[in-house]
Amino acid sequence: MTIKNIYEYRILVIDFGSQYTKLIARRIREIGVYCKILPWNINEKKIYQFSPNGIILSGGPQSSIEINSPRAPNCVFSIGVPVMGICYGMQTMVIQLGGQVISSEKREFGNTKIKITKVIPLIDNINYNIDSYGNMLLDVWMSHGDQVHSLPEHFRAVASTNNCPFALIVNEKKHFYGLQFHPEVTHTKQGVDILKNFITNICLCKTLWMPKQIIKHLIKKLRNKIGNYKVILGLSGGLDSSVTAMLLHLAIGSQLICIFIDNGLLRLQETEEIMNIVKTNYNLNIVYITAERKFLNALAGIKDPEEKRKVIGSTFIEIFNEEAKKLKNVKWLAQGTICSDVVESEISLTKGKFNFIKSHHNVGGLPKKMHLSLVEPIKNLFKDEVRQIGIELGLPNETLFRHPFPGPGLGIRILGEIKKEYCDLLRKTDAIFIEELQKHNLYNKLSQVFTVFLPIRSVSVMGDNRKYDWVISLRAVKTVDFMTADWAHLPHEVLACVSNRIINEVNGVSRVVYDISSKPPSTIEWE
Ligand code: XMP
């Protein structure tokens, strides 16, 4: 089978800040076509450089009729490719091409049905509901306050609701489409079919973005890039670094050296578990390094979360550098950076100033003292794509469905200064929480669970004795992409059982609390 260029066909998604922008991108990729998200205020040059086969304008939180509200780069409408505007994206397209948008009296939010007045290629060959009058209806999901009032030249409406005469509009000659509803959400039942029509029949993209093809493409690219040099990879045992390791292993075999560092900030039994998984399932060169003392010494007295991240990051780099020197002919450091790490930082740039939240240590380049060049094979992939690739590569379930664990480990779950005794205590509470969730069949239904050490003391009474000990918070969240997350509504009896076990079994804890904050505004980790 020949290796196809998986980037040959590509869709550009222009982001106006909708919570669903990433969902649009995921849907396109699930259909089998590569796509990229760029912010609305991106330089036009980047759009020409990307050279898309089609463009989708996302929804957005602002009102399109507000002064200075975001607009699509003008080249979007002159570059000569099909354009689909969704909700805000439709409205800005209408305004920019000479039509009018007004604030509607009735806000439409939720499920609704649109009546099709003419079948166009975008909505051809999909299942309609037919009502008793013979009308063709589609179940869609809408969320808008403003709506189109008059159309630009050469546009016409092909679907409407009682409140919204322009639910779907088209300029057939130019292949411009405006949807007041959201095809990317599952509530729009034929949404994927509509997107598929747009991408494959209108933009004429072939579906080359498939796990098998992606793997072949990445392996070839890695071989070309790396040459005869050696690569070192910090293997944590998580999904991203394991997929990165397997891809590199297939590409360059023994030129890859994986380094597993026990930094003293890992969970209970983590080292044994990971080494066991790696030894049983992978045939990798692996160097195991114990560096607890080095990390804890470097962190002594540091309370600030960002400072802690920096120190942990640079201690990792120091060890990688030392190992690289020992190994000779090492030129590359591989990292399992994925798309969301990058998208989050690119999108934050659209707000005008850099909206700094946290410095994820694998984004933003390496410190100057690093002597190695970076190789990041899965940088363009979303988490679920990485998992699909992992499945295709035959990774075990323990890796595929392992909850993510941050690079700085317990270092950002012990608030303030890090001490070994706090790490030991937190490891025990964390293990109890995870064990109980597994016992109650809940672990696999959650996205990330852990405990947090709060450096405050609280009073409790054990037997007849007064205790004045530490507070532990439980954190459990559900999320698809880790950019937003809901706190998990765990059953009270499970919470009671966890709290009871922690207080009874872990010396030094006097109180357990449950974190009921969602992201946004509260991030998943406490620091
Ligand atoms: P936040 O706390 O930003 O977390 O909502 C989102 C996801 O990222 C993980 N996380 C990190 N991972 N280095 C990492 O490798 C970091 O510094 C870091 N901070 C947060 C977090 O565990 C969650 O999965």
Boltz pocket constraint, residues with backbone or C-beta under 6 A from the ligand:
constraints:
  - pocket:
      binder: B
      contacts: [[A, 309], [A, 358], [A, 359], [A, 360], [A, 361], [A, 362], [A, 404], [A, 405], [A, 406], [A, 407], [A, 408], [A, 448], [A, 482], [A, 483], [A, 519], [A, 522], [A, 523], [A, 524], [A, 525], [A, 526], [A, 527]]
      max_distance: 6.0
